[in-house]
């Protein structure tokens, strides 16, 4: 198992229960092949440039420990989630 960080930007229209449902869904996908260590909500911020016609986004950081094979599954889930406009998953140095 290796440590990873995932930063993603959700659409600004996603709020309240829908936002919590999105986080829970990502936690469930990550927990299927690892464990979530920490979730940090950075909040709504203005984007440096428009992404998919959005000027703002809600930023999140998730730290997780999972198998390298499971990263592809998490990536696939995030890619097909319409509420997320950008994401990045990186492996932390050991």
Phi and psi in degrees as GROMACS dihedral restraints (atoms count N, CA, C in turn):
[ dihedral_restraints ]
;  ai    aj    ak    al  type     phi  dphi    fc
    3     4     5     6     1  -123.8    20    10
    4     5     6     7     1   159.0    20    10
    6     7     8     9     1   -91.8    20    10
    7     8     9    10     1   137.9    20    10
    9    10    11    12     1  -133.0    20    10
   10    11    12    13     1   155.3    20    10
   12    13    14    15     1  -121.8    20    10
   13    14    15    16     1   135.3    20    10
   15    16    17    18     1  -123.8    20    10
   16    17    18    19     1   121.8    20    10
   18    19    20    21     1  -109.7    20    10
   19    20    21    22     1   132.0    20    10
   21    22    23    24     1  -141.1    20    10
   22    23    24    25     1   156.9    20    10
   24    25    26    27     1  -116.9    20    10
   25    26    27    28     1   121.5    20    10
   27    28    29    30     1   -95.8    20    10
   28    29    30    31     1   155.1    20    10
   30    31    32    33     1   -60.7    20    10
   31    32    33    34     1   144.6    20    10
   33    34    35    36     1   -67.9    20    10
   34    35    36    37     1   -20.0    20    10
   36    37    38    39     1   -73.8    20    10
   37    38    39    40     1   -16.4    20    10
   39    40    41    42     1   -81.8    20    10
   40    41    42    43     1   113.5    20    10
   42    43    44    45     1  -140.1    20    10
   43    44    45    46     1   164.3    20    10
   45    46    47    48     1    60.3    20    10
   46    47    48    49     1  -124.8    20    10
   48    49    50    51     1   -65.5    20    10
   49    50    51    52     1   -35.2    20    10
   51    52    53    54     1   -65.4    20    10
   52    53    54    55     1   -37.0    20    10
   54    55    56    57     1   -67.7    20    10
   55    56    57    58     1   -42.4    20    10
   57    58    59    60     1   -65.6    20    10
   58    59    60    61     1   -37.7    20    10
   60    61    62    63     1   -64.6    20    10
   61    62    63    64     1   -37.5    20    10
   63    64    65    66     1   -63.9    20    10
   64    65    66    67     1   -45.6    20    10
   66    67    68    69     1   -63.6    20    10
   67    68    69    70     1   -43.7    20    10
   69    70    71    72     1   -61.6    20    10
   70    71    72    73     1   -39.8    20    10
   72    73    74    75     1   -63.0    20    10
   73    74    75    76     1   -44.9    20    10
   75    76    77    78     1   -65.0    20    10
   76    77    78    79     1   -39.9    20    10
   78    79    80    81     1   -60.9    20    10
   79    80    81    82     1   -42.0    20    10
   81    82    83    84     1   -63.8    20    10
   82    83    84    85     1   -40.8    20    10
   84    85    86    87     1   -66.0    20    10
   85    86    87    88     1   -44.0    20    10
   87    88    89    90     1   -66.7    20    10
   88    89    90    91     1   -42.4    20    10
   90    91    92    93     1   -67.4    20    10
   91    92    93    94     1   -17.0    20    10
   93    94    95    96     1   -67.9    20    10
   94    95    96    97     1   -24.6    20    10
   96    97    98    99     1  -134.3    20    10
   97    98    99   100     1    19.1    20    10
   99   100   101   102     1   179.3    20    10
  100   101   102   103     1  -146.9    20    10
  102   103   104   105     1  -148.8    20    10
  103   104   105   106     1   145.0    20    10
  105   106   107   108     1   -84.8    20    10
  106   107   108   109     1   125.7    20    10
  108   109   110   111     1   -90.7    20    10
  109   110   111   112     1   -39.7    20    10
  111   112   113   114     1  -160.2    20    10
  112   113   114   115     1   143.2    20    10
  114   115   116   117     1  -126.3    20    10
  115   116   117   118     1   125.7    20    10
  117   118   119   120     1  -123.5    20    10
  118   119   120   121     1   124.1    20    10
  120   121   122   123     1   -95.4    20    10
  121   122   123   124     1   117.2    20    10
  123   124   125   126     1   -86.4    20    10
  124   125   126   127     1   -18.8    20    10
  126   127   128   129     1    95.8    20    10
  127   128   129   130     1  -177.7    20    10
  129   130   131   132     1   -81.0    20    10
  130   131   132   133     1   129.5    20    10
  132   133   134   135     1  -138.8    20    10
  133   134   135   136     1   157.2    20    10
  135   136   137   138     1   -78.4    20    10
  136   137   138   139     1   136.8    20    10
  138   139   140   141     1   -80.7    20    10
  139   140   141   142     1   152.2    20    10
  141   142   143   144     1   -68.3    20    10
  142   143   144   145     1   -30.1    20    10
  144   145   146   147     1  -150.5    20    10
  145   146   147   148     1   155.1    20    10
  147   148   149   150     1   -62.9    20    10
  148   149   150   151     1   135.6    20    10
  150   151   152   153     1  -122.5    20    10
  151   152   153   154     1   119.0    20    10
  153   154   155   156     1    50.0    20    10
  154   155   156   157     1    44.2    20    10
  156   157   158   159     1    65.9    20    10
  157   158   159   160     1    15.9    20    10
  159   160   161   162     1  -101.8    20    10
  160   161   162   163     1   139.5    20    10
  162   163   164   165     1  -105.0    20    10
  163   164   165   166     1   -15.2    20    10
  165   166   167   168     1  -130.1    20    10
  166   167   168   169     1   163.8    20    10
  168   169   170   171     1  -159.1    20    10
  169   170   171   172     1   160.1    20    10
  171   172   173   174     1  -101.9    20    10
  172   173   174   175     1   118.9    20    10
  174   175   176   177     1   -92.6    20    10
  175   176   177   178     1   141.6    20    10
  177   178   179   180     1  -137.1    20    10
  178   179   180   181     1   150.4    20    10
  180   181   182   183     1  -129.0    20    10
  181   182   183   184     1   126.0    20    10
  183   184   185   186     1  -120.9    20    10
  184   185   186   187     1   124.6    20    10
  186   187   188   189     1  -101.1    20    10
  187   188   189   190     1   133.0    20    10
  189   190   191   192     1  -144.7    20    10
  190   191   192   193     1   157.5    20    10
  192   193   194   195     1  -119.0    20    10
  193   194   195   196     1   118.8    20    10
  195   196   197   198     1  -151.9    20    10
  196   197   198   199     1   167.5    20    10
  198   199   200   201     1   -70.8    20    10
  199   200   201   202     1   144.7    20    10
  201   202   203   204     1   -58.6    20    10
  202   203   204   205     1   -31.5    20    10
  204   205   206   207     1   -67.7    20    10
  205   206   207   208     1   -26.6    20    10
  207   208   209   210     1   -80.3    20    10
  208   209   210   211     1   -16.7    20    10
  210   211   212   213     1   -60.7    20    10
  211   212   213   214     1   -37.9    20    10
  213   214   215   216     1   -62.4    20    10
  214   215   216   217     1   -37.9    20    10
  216   217   218   219     1   -67.1    20    10
  217   218   219   220     1   -42.4    20    10
  219   220   221   222     1   -63.9    20    10
  220   221   222   223     1   -44.0    20    10
  222   223   224   225     1   -59.3    20    10
  223   224   225   226     1   -43.1    20    10
  225   226   227   228     1   -63.6    20    10
  226   227   228   229     1   -42.9    20    10
  228   229   230   231     1   -63.1    20    10
  229   230   231   232     1   -44.1    20    10
  231   232   233   234     1   -66.8    20    10
  232   233   234   235     1   -40.1    20    10
  234   235   236   237     1   -62.5    20    10
  235   236   237   238     1   -34.1    20    10
  237   238   239   240     1   -95.1    20    10
  238   239   240   241     1     9.4    20    10
  240   241   242   243     1   -94.9    20    10
  241   242   243   244     1   114.8    20    10
  243   244   245   246     1   -67.5    20    10
  244   245   246   247     1   -22.2    20    10
  246   247   248   249     1   -74.7    20    10
  247   248   249   250     1   -15.6    20    10
  249   250   251   252     1  -103.0    20    10
  250   251   252   253     1   126.1    20    10
  252   253   254   255     1   -99.2    20    10
  253   254   255   256     1   -22.5    20    10
  255   256   257   258     1  -151.3    20    10
  256   257   258   259     1   150.9    20    10
  258   259   260   261     1  -154.4    20    10
  259   260   261   262     1   160.5    20    10
  261   262   263   264     1  -152.7    20    10
  262   263   264   265     1   128.7    20    10
  264   265   266   267     1  -117.4    20    10
  265   266   267   268     1   124.9    20    10
  267   268   269   270     1  -128.6    20    10
  268   269   270   271     1   147.3    20    10
  270   271   272   273     1   -86.5    20    10
  271   272   273   274     1   132.7    20    10
  273   274   275   276     1   -80.7    20    10
  274   275   276   277     1   145.6    20    10
  276   277   278   279     1   -65.6    20    10
  277   278   279   280     1   148.4    20    10
